[in-house]
C-alpha cells in the first residue's frame, strides 16, 4: 500500500495546480494557432511547446537552481538563503527580497543553490544562454539583415519618414501603460511600460531583446502578444487604412523606382550603423547585427556566410529562442492582470503605428510633387514583408493595376531600422533612471 501511495505521489498529475492546468491549455492554444491557423508558426510552435514543458508538474524544466530550492521547501536551506538576504525564512519573503536585490546578489544566491545540490532545468539554461545574454535576438536580427533588400528605401528615401512615423505607436503605448498605472487600473513600472511599448514596432526579436533587458517577468506575455499581432496584421491594418484614406488616394500611382547601384547598397549599412551608433550607442547591438547581416548579403564576397545566416543559423537559433520564451509561460508570471493590459496595449500600439504611417504619407503629399500612395505608410510597422503585402493588397482592391509591393518595402525596411533605434532610446533613458 505504501508503494502504491508513493507511486501516486510521484505522478505529476497529483501535483497539477489550477494555474498549471490553465497554462497547459494556453500552450495548446498556441500550438493550435501555429499548426491549424499558421499564425507565425516558426515562433509560436516552439513557444507553445516550451510552455507545455514548463508547466509539467514536478519536472522543473523551466526552473533555475534557486527556484528549484524554493519549490522544495526545505526549512534548513530556506534559512540559509534568508540569512544571506536578511529576510524571513519563508518562500514569499525570500522571493520579495530577491526581486529587490541587485543582479550580483541574485547570482550569488543561484550559485549557493547549486552548491546545495540543485541544478537548473534545461529550459532555464536555454533562457540564460539565448535571451538572458541577449544573443538569440541579435543573431536573428543578423539573419533578418541578410534577408533584407534596402533597394526600395534607397530608391525613395522619403519612405524613411514613413517608417519613423510608424514608431509613434511604440511611444504612445508607453504613455498608455503609464496612464493605466497612474489611474490604478493595472500596475506597470516604467521599464515594463517601455518593454510593452516595443510591441508597437511589430518586431518580434526587438520585443524579446528589450523585454529581456527591462522586464524579463513579462517576456512570455510580450512575446506571445508581439508574434500573435504580427500574424494578425492582415486583419488589424486594412480597416484603419481604409478609414484614413479616400478612394482617390488609394488609387494614387507612384513613380517607378530607380535602379539602385551596388555601391550604394554596400555603403548604406556601414553609413547607417556609424551615423546611428555614434549618436545612440545603445542601439548598436541590434542595428549592428542587422547591418552586418545586410553587408554580407550585398558585398557578394561571402555568399556561404550569407546563406548560412539566412537559413541554417537563423533556423537553429529560432528553435532555442522559442523554447526559451516558452520557459516564461508559467502561471505566476503569465496569469496576471498585466497580461490583459499587454494584450490590449499591443493591439492599440499596432493601430496607432499604422495610422501614424498613413497620416505621415498624407502630410508628405501636401508638399510633394511626386505623390505617395498613403497606403504604403501602414507598412512602416516592421512586420516584414507582411505589412508591405497588406499595403499592396488594399491598393489592388481599388485599382487592380496598381502594384504597391516594392514601394511599400521602403517604409517596411525603414520600420525595422526605426524599431531598433526606438529600442536603443528605451534602453538608454529607462536604464539611466
C-alpha positions, 0 to 999 in steps of 0.5 A: 500500500505504501508503494502504491501511495508513493507511486501516486505521489510521484505522478505529476498529475497529483501535483497539477495546480489550477494555474498549471492546468490553465497554462497547459491549455494556453500552450495548446492554444498556441500550438493550435494557432501555429499548426491549424491557423499558421499564425507565425508558426516558426515562433509560436510552435516552439513557444507553445511547446516550451510552455507545455514543458514548463508547466509539467508538474514536478519536472522543473524544466523551466526552473533555475537552481534557486527556484528549484530550492524554493519549490522544495521547501526545505526549512534548513536551506530556506534559512540559509538563503534568508540569512544571506538576504536578511529576510524571513525564512519563508518562500514569499519573503525570500522571493520579495527580497530577491526581486529587490536585490541587485543582479550580483546578489541574485547570482550569488544566491543561484550559485549557493543553490547549486552548491546545495545540490540543485541544478537548473532545468534545461529550459532555464539554461536555454533562457540564460544562454539565448535571451538572458545574454541577449544573443538569440535576438541579435543573431536573428536580427543578423539573419533578418539583415541578410534577408533584407533588400534596402533597394526600395528605401534607397530608391525613395528615401522619403519612405524613411519618414514613413517608417519613423512615423510608424514608431509613434505607436511604440511611444504612445503605448508607453504613455498608455501603460503609464496612464493605466498605472497612474489611474490604478487600473493595472500596475506597470513600472516604467521599464515594463511600460517601455518593454510593452511599448516595443510591441508597437514596432511589430518586431518580434526579436526587438520585443524579446531583446528589450523585454529581456533587458527591462522586464524579463517577468513579462517576456512570455506575455510580450512575446506571445502578444508581439508574434500573435499581432504580427500574424494578425496584421492582415486583419488589424491594418486594412480597416484603419487604412481604409478609414484614413484614406479616400478612394482617390488616394488609394488609387494614387500611382507612384513613380517607378523606382530607380535602379539602385547601384551596388555601391550604394547598397554596400555603403548604406549599412556601414553609413547607417550603423556609424551615423546611428551608433555614434549618436545612440550607442545603445542601439548598436547591438541590434542595428549592428547585427542587422547591418552586418547581416545586410553587408554580407548579403550585398558585398557578394564576397561571402555568399556561404556566410550569407546563406548560412545566416539566412537559413541554417543559423537563423533556423537553429537559433529560432528553435532555442529562442522559442523554447526559451520564451516558452520557459516564461509561460508559467502561471505566476508570471503569465496569469496576471492582470498585466497580461490583459493590459499587454494584450490590449496595449499591443493591439492599440500600439499596432493601430496607432503605428499604422495610422501614424504611417498613413497620416505621415504619407498624407502630410508628405503629399501636401508638399510633394510633387511626386505623390505617395500612395498613403497606403504604403505608410501602414507598412512602416510597422516592421512586420516584414514583408507582411505589412508591405503585402497588406499595403499592396493588397488594399491598393489592388482592391481599388485599382487592380493595376496598381502594384504597391509591393516594392514601394511599400518595402521602403517604409517596411525596411525603414520600420525595422531600422526605426524599431531598433533605434526606438529600442536603443532610446528605451534602453538608454533613458529607462536604464539611466533612471 
